[in-house]
Amino acid sequence: MENESHCRYGGERGHGRHVEDSLAIIPPIQNSYLSHCNSACENLNLIDVGSGPGLPGLILAIACPGWNVTLLESINKRCVFLEHAVGVAGLSNVKVVRGRAEEEVKNAERAIQLMGASVLQLCSVESHSPYGQRTAIVCLKGRSTPRKYPRDPGTPAKLPL
């Protein structure tokens, strides 16, 4: 019983760091948004690229229920888990999408511009994870997305932006 208690404590402590890391990204997002927009940060659209187990996306969706959060994950098994987690948590502000994002900001910049947005800021976010510091990429949507998007399934793979 003593070992079991110790294992649970260790696990909770580790998960707490993941939650803290996820919550740490909220101020940079809010500060970037508020410094460039006149409205409140309550109705942001946010995408967690490579969501994996849902961090930080699920935590952000819980902490900021007014935000619309998309969890982008390429591995189907993880998407099934994320859908289950969203359902169990009763989150109506989360959408799970199976797919891949463009590699690196420079390669994605053309696609971001085509969608009516621009890269606003790159923020370093301190992380307690073994991967060290993280980068938040904040984009500002300045105009409408052209009507030809989203494209038919299969087209992005054949003709990437």
FIKOLZA-1660 file (N, C-alpha, C; in steps of 0.1 Angstrom, whole numbers, plus 5000, padded with zeros to 4 digits):
% residues 161
   i   px   py   pz ch aa at
   1 5008 4988 5000  A  M  N
   1 5000 5000 5000  A  M CA
   1 5009 5013 5000  A  M  C
   2 5020 5012 5007  A  E  N
   2 5029 5024 5008  A  E CA
   2 5034 5027 4994  A  E  C
   3 5039 5017 4987  A  N  N
   3 5044 5019 4973  A  N CA
   3 5033 5025 4964  A  N  C
   4 5021 5020 4965  A  E  N
   4 5010 5024 4957  A  E CA
   4 5007 5039 4959  A  E  C
   5 5007 5043 4972  A  S  N
   5 5005 5057 4975  A  S CA
   5 5016 5066 4969  A  S  C
   6 5029 5061 4971  A  H  N
   6 5040 5068 4965  A  H CA
   6 5039 5070 4950  A  H  C
   7 5035 5060 4943  A  C  N
   7 5034 5060 4928  A  C CA
   7 5023 5070 4924  A  C  C
   8 5012 5070 4932  A  R  N
   8 5001 5079 4928  A  R CA
   8 5006 5094 4930  A  R  C
   9 5013 5096 4941  A  Y  N
   9 5018 5110 4944  A  Y CA
   9 5027 5114 4933  A  Y  C
  10 5036 5106 4929  A  G  N
  10 5046 5109 4918  A  G CA
  10 5039 5112 4905  A  G  C
  11 5029 5104 4902  A  G  N
  11 5021 5107 4890  A  G CA
  11 5014 5120 4890  A  G  C
  12 5008 5123 4901  A  E  N
  12 5000 5135 4902  A  E CA
  12 5009 5147 4901  A  E  C
  13 5021 5146 4907  A  R  N
  13 5030 5157 4906  A  R CA
  13 5035 5159 4892  A  R  C
  14 5037 5149 4885  A  G  N
  14 5041 5150 4871  A  G CA
  14 5030 5156 4862  A  G  C
  15 5018 5152 4865  A  H  N
  15 5006 5157 4857  A  H CA
  15 5004 5172 4860  A  H  C
  16 5007 5175 4873  A  G  N
  16 5005 5189 4877  A  G CA
  16 5015 5198 4869  A  G  C
  17 5027 5194 4866  A  R  N
  17 5036 5202 4858  A  R CA
  17 5031 5204 4844  A  R  C
  18 5025 5193 4838  A  H  N
  18 5019 5195 4825  A  H CA
  18 5008 5205 4825  A  H  C
  19 4999 5205 4835  A  V  N
  19 4988 5214 4836  A  V CA
  19 4994 5228 4838  A  V  C
  20 5004 5230 4846  A  E  N
  20 5010 5243 4848  A  E CA
  20 5016 5248 4835  A  E  C
  21 5023 5239 4828  A  D  N
  21 5029 5243 4815  A  D CA
  21 5018 5247 4805  A  D  C
  22 5007 5240 4805  A  S  N
  22 4996 5244 4796  A  S CA
  22 4990 5257 4800  A  S  C
  23 4988 5260 4813  A  L  N
  23 4982 5272 4817  A  L CA
  23 4992 5284 4815  A  L  C
  24 5005 5281 4815  A  A  N
  24 5015 5292 4813  A  A CA
  24 5014 5299 4800  A  A  C
  25 5008 5293 4790  A  I  N
  25 5007 5299 4777  A  I CA
  25 4995 5309 4776  A  I  C
  26 4986 5309 4785  A  I  N
  26 4975 5318 4785  A  I CA
  26 4979 5333 4785  A  I  C
  27 4988 5337 4794  A  P  N
  27 4991 5352 4794  A  P CA
  27 4998 5356 4781  A  P  C
  28 5007 5349 4775  A  P  N
  28 5013 5354 4762  A  P CA
  28 5002 5355 4751  A  P  C
  29 4992 5346 4751  A  I  N
  29 4982 5346 4741  A  I CA
  29 4973 5359 4744  A  I  C
  30 4969 5361 4756  A  Q  N
  30 4961 5372 4760  A  Q CA
  30 4968 5385 4757  A  Q  C
  31 4980 5386 4761  A  N  N
  31 4988 5399 4759  A  N CA
  31 4990 5402 4744  A  N  C
  32 4993 5392 4736  A  S  N
  32 4994 5394 4722  A  S CA
  32 4981 5399 4716  A  S  C
  33 4970 5392 4720  A  Y  N
  33 4957 5396 4714  A  Y CA
  33 4953 5410 4718  A  Y  C
  34 4954 5413 4731  A  L  N
  34 4949 5426 4736  A  L CA
  34 4958 5437 4731  A  L  C
  35 4971 5435 4728  A  S  N
  35 4979 5446 4723  A  S CA
  35 4976 5449 4708  A  S  C
  36 4969 5440 4701  A  H  N
  36 4966 5442 4687  A  H CA
  36 4951 5442 4683  A  H  C
  37 4943 5440 4693  A  C  N
  37 4928 5440 4690  A  C CA
  37 4921 5449 4701  A  C  C
  38 4910 5454 4697  A  N  N
  38 4902 5463 4706  A  N CA
  38 4892 5455 4714  A  N  C
  39 4890 5442 4711  A  S  N
  39 4880 5435 4718  A  S CA
  39 4886 5426 4729  A  S  C
  40 4877 5420 4737  A  A  N
  40 4882 5411 4748  A  A CA
  40 4887 5398 4743  A  A  C
  41 4894 5391 4751  A  C  N
  41 4900 5378 4747  A  C CA
  41 4891 5366 4749  A  C  C
  42 4878 5369 4750  A  E  N
  42 4869 5358 4754  A  E CA
  42 4865 5349 4742  A  E  C
  43 4866 5353 4730  A  N  N
  43 4861 5345 4719  A  N CA
  43 4872 5342 4709  A  N  C
  44 4884 5337 4714  A  L  N
  44 4895 5334 4706  A  L CA
  44 4893 5320 4699  A  L  C
  45 4898 5319 4687  A  N  N
  45 4899 5306 4681  A  N CA
  45 4914 5301 4681  A  N  C
  46 4916 5290 4687  A  L  N
  46 4930 5285 4690  A  L CA
  46 4931 5271 4685  A  L  C
  47 4943 5268 4679  A  I  N
  47 4946 5255 4674  A  I CA
  47 4958 5249 4681  A  I  C
  48 4957 5237 4686  A  D  N
  48 4968 5230 4693  A  D CA
  48 4974 5221 4682  A  D  C
  49 4985 5224 4676  A  V  N
  49 4991 5216 4666  A  V CA
  49 4999 5205 4671  A  V  C
  50 4996 5193 4667  A  G  N
  50 5003 5181 4673  A  G CA
  50 4998 5179 4687  A  G  C
  51 4986 5178 4689  A  S  N
  51 4980 5178 4703  A  S CA
  51 4984 5166 4711  A  S  C
  52 4987 5155 4705  A  G  N
  52 4991 5143 4713  A  G CA
  52 4980 5139 4723  A  G  C
  53 4983 5140 4736  A  P  N
  53 4973 5136 4746  A  P CA
  53 4964 5148 4750  A  P  C
  54 4965 5159 4742  A  G  N
  54 4956 5170 4745  A  G CA
  54 4962 5182 4753  A  G  C
  55 4975 5182 4753  A  L  N
  55 4981 5193 4761  A  L CA
  55 4989 5202 4751  A  L  C
  56 4987 5214 4752  A  P  N
  56 4979 5222 4761  A  P CA
  56 4964 5224 4758  A  P  C
  57 4960 5219 4746  A  G  N
  57 4947 5223 4741  A  G CA
  57 4935 5220 4751  A  G  C
  58 4934 5208 4756  A  L  N
  58 4923 5205 4765  A  L CA
  58 4923 5213 4778  A  L  C
  59 4935 5216 4783  A  I  N
  59 4936 5224 4795  A  I CA
  59 4931 5238 4792  A  I  C
  60 4936 5244 4781  A  L  N
  60 4932 5257 4777  A  L CA
  60 4916 5258 4775  A  L  C
  61 4911 5247 4769  A  A  N
  61 4896 5247 4767  A  A CA
  61 4888 5247 4780  A  A  C
  62 4894 5240 4790  A  I  N
  62 4887 5240 4803  A  I CA
  62 4889 5253 4810  A  I  C
  63 4901 5259 4810  A  A  N
  63 4904 5271 4817  A  A CA
  63 4898 5283 4810  A  A  C
  64 4896 5283 4797  A  C  N
  64 4890 5294 4790  A  C CA
  64 4878 5289 4782  A  C  C
  65 4867 5287 4788  A  P  N
  65 4855 5281 4781  A  P CA
  65 4850 5289 4769  A  P  C
  66 4853 5302 4769  A  G  N
  66 4849 5310 4757  A  G CA
  66 4857 5309 4745  A  G  C
  67 4868 5302 4746  A  W  N
  67 4877 5300 4735  A  W CA
  67 4873 5288 4727  A  W  C
  68 4874 5288 4714  A  N  N
  68 4871 5277 4705  A  N CA
  68 4885 5270 4702  A  N  C
  69 4886 5258 4707  A  V  N
  69 4899 5251 4706  A  V CA
  69 4898 5240 4696  A  V  C
  70 4907 5239 4687  A  T  N
  70 4909 5228 4677  A  T CA
  70 4921 5220 4681  A  T  C
  71 4919 5207 4683  A  L  N
  71 4931 5198 4686  A  L CA
  71 4934 5191 4672  A  L  C
  72 4946 5195 4667  A  L  N
  72 4951 5189 4654  A  L CA
  72 4961 5178 4657  A  L  C
  73 4957 5166 4653  A  E  N
  73 4966 5155 4656  A  E CA
  73 4966 5145 4644  A  E  C
  74 4978 5140 4640  A  S  N
  74 4978 5132 4628  A  S CA
  74 4976 5117 4630  A  S  C
  75 4977 5113 4643  A  I  N
  75 4976 5098 4646  A  I CA
  75 4962 5095 4650  A  I  C
  76 4956 5086 4643  A  N  N
  76 4941 5083 4645  A  N CA
  76 4939 5078 4659  A  N  C
  77 4948 5070 4665  A  K  N
  77 4946 5064 4678  A  K CA
  77 4945 5076 4689  A  K  C
  78 4953 5086 4687  A  R  N
  78 4953 5097 4696  A  R CA
  78 4940 5105 4694  A  R  C
  79 4935 5107 4681  A  C  N
  79 4923 5114 4679  A  C CA
  79 4911 5107 4686  A  C  C
  80 4911 5094 4685  A  V  N
  80 4900 5086 4692  A  V CA
  80 4900 5089 4707  A  V  C
  81 4912 5089 4713  A  F  N
  81 4914 5092 4727  A  F CA
  81 4909 5107 4730  A  F  C
  82 4913 5116 4721  A  L  N
  82 4909 5130 4723  A  L CA
  82 4894 5132 4722  A  L  C
  83 4888 5125 4713  A  E  N
  83 4873 5126 4712  A  E CA
  83 4866 5121 4724  A  E  C
  84 4872 5110 4730  A  H  N
  84 4867 5104 4742  A  H CA
  84 4868 5114 4754  A  H  C
  85 4880 5120 4755  A  A  N
  85 4883 5129 4766  A  A CA
  85 4874 5141 4765  A  A  C
  86 4872 5146 4753  A  V  N
  86 4863 5158 4751  A  V CA
  86 4849 5154 4755  A  V  C
  87 4844 5142 4752  A  G  N
  87 4831 5138 4755  A  G CA
  87 4829 5136 4770  A  G  C
  88 4839 5130 4777  A  V  N
  88 4838 5127 4791  A  V CA
  88 4839 5140 4799  A  V  C
  89 4847 5150 4794  A  A  N
  89 4848 5163 4801  A  A CA
  89 4836 5172 4797  A  A  C
  90 4828 5168 4787  A  G  N
  90 4816 5176 4783  A  G CA
  90 4820 5190 4778  A  G  C
  91 4831 5190 4770  A  L  N
  91 4835 5203 4764  A  L CA
  91 4829 5205 4751  A  L  C
  92 4821 5216 4750  A  S  N
  92 4815 5220 4738  A  S CA
  92 4823 5230 4729  A  S  C
  93 4834 5234 4735  A  N  N
  93 4842 5244 4727  A  N CA
  93 4855 5237 4721  A  N  C
  94 4855 5224 4720  A  V  N
  94 4866 5217 4714  A  V CA
  94 4862 5209 4702  A  V  C
  95 4871 5209 4692  A  K  N
  95 4869 5201 4680  A  K CA
  95 4882 5194 4677  A  K  C
  96 4881 5181 4674  A  V  N
  96 4893 5173 4672  A  V CA
  96 4894 5171 4656  A  V  C
  97 4905 5174 4651  A  V  N
  97 4908 5172 4636  A  V CA
  97 4920 5164 4634  A  V  C
  98 4918 5153 4626  A  R  N
  98 4929 5145 4622  A  R CA
  98 4936 5151 4610  A  R  C
  99 4949 5154 4611  A  G  N
  99 4956 5160 4600  A  G CA
  99 4970 5164 4605  A  G  C
 100 4978 5169 4595  A  R  N
 100 4991 5174 4598  A  R CA
 100 4992 5189 4596  A  R  C
 101 5000 5196 4603  A  A  N
 101 5002 5210 4601  A  A CA
 101 5015 5212 4593  A  A  C
 102 5016 5223 4587  A  E  N
 102 5029 5226 4579  A  E CA
 102 5040 5226 4589  A  E  C
 103 5052 5221 4584  A  E  N
 103 5064 5221 4593  A  E CA
 103 5070 5235 4593  A  E  C
 104 5072 5239 4604  A  E  N
 104 5079 5252 4607  A  E CA
 104 5071 5264 4602  A  E  C
 105 5074 5276 4609  A  V  N
 105 5066 5288 4607  A  V CA
 105 5069 5293 4593  A  V  C
 106 5081 5293 4588  A  K  N
 106 5084 5299 4575  A  K CA
 106 5076 5291 4564  A  K  C
 107 5076 5278 4565  A  N  N
 107 5069 5270 4555  A  N CA
 107 5054 5273 4555  A  N  C
 108 5049 5276 4567  A  A  N
 108 5034 5278 4569  A  A CA
 108 5030 5293 4566  A  A  C
 109 5039 5302 4565  A  E  N
 109 5036 5316 4564  A  E CA
 109 5027 5319 4552  A  E  C
 110 5030 5313 4540  A  R  N
 110 5022 5315 4528  A  R CA
 110 5008 5310 4531  A  R  C
 111 5006 5298 4537  A  A  N
 111 4993 5293 4540  A  A CA
 111 4985 5302 4550  A  A  C
 112 4992 5307 4560  A  I  N
 112 4986 5316 4569  A  I CA
 112 4981 5328 4562  A  I  C
 113 4989 5334 4553  A  Q  N
 113 4985 5346 4546  A  Q CA
 113 4973 5343 4537  A  Q  C
 114 4973 5331 4530  A  L  N
 114 4962 5327 4521  A  L CA
 114 4949 5326 4529  A  L  C
 115 4950 5322 4541  A  M  N
 115 4938 5321 4550  A  M CA
 115 4933 5334 4556  A  M  C
 116 4940 5345 4553  A  G  N
 116 4936 5358 4558  A  G CA
 116 4942 5362 4571  A  G  C
 117 4953 5356 4575  A  A  N
 117 4959 5359 4587  A  A CA
 117 4974 5363 4585  A  A  C
 118 4980 5367 4596  A  S  N
 118 4994 5370 4596  A  S CA
 118 5000 5365 4609  A  S  C
 119 5013 5362 4609  A  V  N
 119 5020 5358 4621  A  V CA
 119 5022 5371 4629  A  V  C
 120 5017 5371 4641  A  L  N
 120 5017 5383 4649  A  L CA
 120 5029 5383 4658  A  L  C
 121 5032 5371 4665  A  Q  N
 121 5043 5371 4674  A  Q CA
 121 5047 5357 4677  A  Q  C
 122 5060 5355 4679  A  L  N
 122 5065 5342 4684  A  L CA
 122 5069 5344 4699  A  L  C
 123 5063 5337 4708  A  C  N
 123 5066 5338 4722  A  C CA
 123 5073 5326 4728  A  C  C
 124 5083 5328 4735  A  S  N
 124 5090 5317 4742  A  S CA
 124 5082 5315 4755  A  S  C
 125 5079 5302 4758  A  V  N
 125 5071 5298 4770  A  V CA
 125 5079 5289 4778  A  V  C
 126 5082 5292 4791  A  E  N
 126 5090 5284 4799  A  E CA
 126 5082 5271 4802  A  E  C
 127 5089 5259 4801  A  S  N
 127 5083 5246 4803  A  S CA
 127 5091 5238 4812  A  S  C
 128 5084 5230 4821  A  H  N
 128 5090 5221 4830  A  H CA
 128 5091 5207 4824  A  H  C
 129 5087 5206 4811  A  S  N
 129 5088 5192 4805  A  S CA
 129 5102 5189 4801  A  S  C
 130 5105 5176 4798  A  P  N
 130 5118 5173 4794  A  P CA
 130 5123 5179 4781  A  P  C
 131 5113 5185 4774  A  Y  N
 131 5116 5191 4761  A  Y CA
 131 5121 5205 4762  A  Y  C
 132 5120 5211 4774  A  G  N
 132 5125 5224 4777  A  G CA
 132 5115 5235 4772  A  G  C
 133 5121 5246 4767  A  Q  N
 133 5113 5257 4763  A  Q CA
 133 5104 5254 4751  A  Q  C
 134 5092 5260 4751  A  R  N
 134 5083 5259 4740  A  R CA
 134 5081 5272 4733  A  R  C
 135 5075 5271 4721  A  T  N
 135 5073 5284 4713  A  T CA
 135 5058 5284 4710  A  T  C
 136 5052 5296 4713  A  A  N
 136 5038 5298 4710  A  A CA
 136 5038 5307 4697  A  A  C
 137 5031 5303 4687  A  I  N
 137 5030 5311 4675  A  I CA
 137 5016 5318 4675  A  I  C
 138 5015 5331 4676  A  V  N
 138 5003 5338 4676  A  V CA
 138 5000 5344 4663  A  V  C
 139 4989 5341 4657  A  C  N
 139 4985 5347 4644  A  C CA
 139 4973 5356 4646  A  C  C
 140 4972 5366 4638  A  L  N
 140 4960 5375 4638  A  L CA
 140 4953 5374 4625  A  L  C
 141 4940 5370 4626  A  K  N
 141 4931 5369 4614  A  K CA
 141 4926 5383 4611  A  K  C
 142 4931 5388 4599  A  G  N
 142 4927 5402 4596  A  G CA
 142 4917 5403 4585  A  G  C
 143 4915 5392 4577  A  R  N
 143 4904 5392 4567  A  R CA
 143 4898 5378 4565  A  R  C
 144 4888 5378 4558  A  S  N
 144 4880 5365 4556  A  S CA
 144 4888 5355 4548  A  S  C
 145 4886 5342 4551  A  T  N
 145 4892 5331 4544  A  T CA
 145 4885 5331 4530  A  T  C
 146 4893 5329 4519  A  P  N
 146 4887 5328 4506  A  P CA
 146 4876 5317 4506  A  P  C
 147 4866 5319 4498  A  R  N
 147 4855 5309 4497  A  R CA
 147 4860 5295 4492  A  R  C
 148 4871 5294 4485  A  K  N
 148 4875 5281 4479  A  K CA
 148 4880 5272 4490  A  K  C
 149 4882 5277 4503  A  Y  N
 149 4886 5269 4514  A  Y CA
 149 4875 5267 4524  A  Y  C
 150 4874 5255 4530  A  P  N
 150 4884 5244 4529  A  P CA
 150 4882 5237 4516  A  P  C
 151 4893 5231 4512  A  R  N
 151 4893 5223 4500  A  R CA
 151 4888 5209 4502  A  R  C
 152 4885 5202 4491  A  D  N
 152 4880 5188 4492  A  D CA
 152 4890 5179 4498  A  D  C
 153 4886 5168 4505  A  P  N
 153 4895 5159 4511  A  P CA
 153 4905 5153 4500  A  P  C
 154 4917 5152 4504  A  G  N
 154 4927 5147 4494  A  G CA
 154 4935 5158 4487  A  G  C
 155 4928 5169 4484  A  T  N
 155 4934 5180 4477  A  T CA
 155 4946 5186 4484  A  T  C
 156 4945 5189 4497  A  P  N
 156 4957 5195 4504  A  P CA
 156 4969 5186 4503  A  P  C
 157 4967 5173 4503  A  A  N
 157 4979 5164 4502  A  A CA
 157 4985 5164 4488  A  A  C
 158 4976 5166 4478  A  K  N
 158 4981 5166 4464  A  K CA
 158 4987 5180 4460  A  K  C
 159 4980 5191 4465  A  L  N
 159 4984 5204 4462  A  L CA
 159 4986 5212 4475  A  L  C
 160 4996 5210 4483  A  P  N
 160 4998 5217 4496  A  P CA
 160 5000 5232 4493  A  P  C
 161 4996 5240 4503  A  L  N
 161 4997 5254 4502  A  L CA
 161 5011 5258 4504  A  L  C
% end
